[in-house]
Amino acid sequence: MEVPQSPKLLERVRQAIRFRHLSRKTEKSYLYYIRDFILFHQKRHPREMGVPEVRAYLSHLAVDKKIAASTQNVALSALLFLYRQVLDPPLPDIDGIQRPQRPKRLPTVFSRPEVLAILAKVGDDPEALVIRLLYGTGMRLTECLRLRVKDVDFDYGQILIRDGKGKKDRVTMLPRSLILPLQQHIAHTKLTHDRELLNGHGEVELPDALARKYPNAQREWGWQYVFPAAYRSRDPRSGAVRRHHLSEDRIQRRMKQAKQQASITKHGSCHTLRHSFATHLLEDGYDIRTVQELLGHKDVKTTMIYTHVLNRGGRGVRSPLDELGQ
């Protein structure tokens, strides 16, 4: 039966996702894998299927499509959401499905000279300022791009990161070397926002239900993104035309280009700057609990992975070959 093609099921999934304030990326991923799961089983309705079909689909992703364990986990999360939160009654024994084990890999870390070489190639524009902030604060890329003007505290030299991973707020430092460039950037952004207001625009997306509670807040300067996009765009959820923040892809491309120009062969991205931030702080002797708080890690064990670089290769053991040289 071709029930899966009906928009009702996917629309219920979409409503359940938005009710729980999940991100747009999560919504897009969940809808994709739920639809793919249905198509893989010849358009059968999920109510007609169960744990064996879920396992068969996950096996198909791993064996036939050869996707990574992390991606396979996203697909499983999508199906768990479908059977737990959307379908009634929930599928029995769905919790018994084991998640694929992700390989334990050490994070790639740029050395200080490598970071310096990359920053020398990123240029001098808002995208370059974002990349410098990533290394200087340890923020995730999405956290940096979602910064609002009111979250940057120049007087105390700190940045408030709202609604980070795990729905937690935290505070990180504002690098002194970036205070003046950031102030100049924000001043230029303020001029653009003032012109937008004069032309009847200047609205920005607000988190959760703040737009209904404070109707005028979406035009206020403090709620504007620190790194706004160059052009206004239509919100795919509400249909409103507003100015969003810079695209993540745009920053990633700039980072990749700078790494290539710096002749760095290590595989790394914007997130590698966060790894480098943590490792270099530990190298400088800062307490691991302090680094944990700056990164927003729930468990200090997550932060401890950065101590591998401090062992100086081979866990600090001196090679016997070096002893022969003496």
Order of alpha helices (4+ residues) and beta strands (2+ residues): alpha-alpha-alpha-alpha-alpha-alpha-alpha-beta-beta-beta-alpha-alpha-beta-beta-alpha-alpha-alpha-alpha-alpha
